[in-house]
Amino acid sequence: MIKHFMDYLRKPERRSVGLIFFALSLSIGAWVTRLPEVKADLGLTKSELGLALLFIPLGSAVLLPFYGSIIRRMGEKRATLVGIFAFLLIILTPLLMTNLYSLMAALFFVGLALGITDVAMNTVAAEVEKQFDCQIMSASHGFFSLGGMIGAATTGIFIAQGIAPLQLLLICSVLLRILIIPSARYLIDARERSAPGKSFQLPPKAMLVLALISFCIMMCEGGITDWSTIYLREDLLASAEMAGVGFAGFSALMALGRFAGDGLINKWVAKKLLIYGLLLASVGLGISILGSFELAVLGFSLAGIGYATVFPILFGSAARVKGVAAEVGIASVASSGYIGILVGPAVIGFIADQTSLAGGFIFLLVLTAIGWFLSLKIDRLTN
């Protein structure tokens, strides 16, 4: 794992795309750990916050029918850079909003920038694998998890120093831009441009199970991202400084699993990684609802390593389906995930208002079990 990690950092074509994954997630991690303050400042209920958070995936999903053609026209490199720089600016806007409706509007535009960045950067990672005959998708997602961990962990330090949410995200935005710019020239475009055709298509039958797993697991990852901090802060009475530890643990263990994932994907059958990973994630979610701060952090961390290789496997396989352009395959699987995450925040918020946030995490446990069952139905995955 260490050798693969160092090779990743030494090769500029790999390092440049890893930085995009890292920057996107670090800013998300810094944002989600300030959600309790956003909720309190605007006087929102859990259902209202869940409804507002729905607008992030809604914004991401609205352009999904066009992502393939957008990336073909702009090129993978340019689309990635436009997306990430727009995101680092737009992520500041929700903290300037004064009511629920303006928050919804701001989060919608956050989702627009997030969606194009997500599909474009995964397409670049798939193109690096193709051109350089290497396996980097899992490590790239590892940098995403690493960014989320650092964003969540360092936010607690900034909270203790009394730094306001807007100041924090502004600092992150500026520093991340400075980090990305020197390596941006190493991002690559596809050597062979796919022929114009349908910019979006429903997942082919060969990808249907992948799409269904994406639907379930994206909702689970998004649920932990959006609600773990509030769960620790309000239900388990953690301090503001410690409320982000659950998400940090989730991201840290996911990063560890993903940095090891490319080697595991090469040595193991991808189907086995899905089965065992989703089983471990189910155990973690079960532990997280036992009513203890320490057990919740442990549970979220186990869920993180359990989910670690799921999306690298899904995106890597989608990019290699015969007869489907990489950007269209990735967008098709991503669309299923975004549809899942579209309803997730609102559903969890509704369940939390009717029962508790623990009830919301039981819902995520059920979804993970469904994903595990679907993984048993897979005959073969493309590594």
Buried (B, 14 or more C-beta within 10 A) or exposed (E): BEEBBEBBEEBBBBBBBBBBBBBBBBBBBBBBBBBBBBBEEBEBEBBBBBBBBBBBBBBBBBBBBBBBBBBBEBBBBBBBBBBBBBBBEBBBBBBEBEEBEBBBBBBBBBBBBBBBBBBBBBBBBBBBBBBEEBBBBBBBBBBBBBBBBBBBBBBBEBBEEEEEBBEBBBEBBEEBBEEBEEBBEBBBBBEEEBEEEEBBBEBBEBBBBBBBBBBBBBBBBBBBBBBBBBBBBBBBEBEBBBBBBBBBBBBBBBBBBBBBBBBBBEEBEBBEBBBBBBBBBBBBBBBBBEEEBEBBBBBBBBBBBBBBBBBBBBBBBBBBBEEBBBBBBBBBBBBBBBBBBBBBBBBBBBBBBEEBBBBBBBBBBBBBBBBBEBBEEBEEBBB
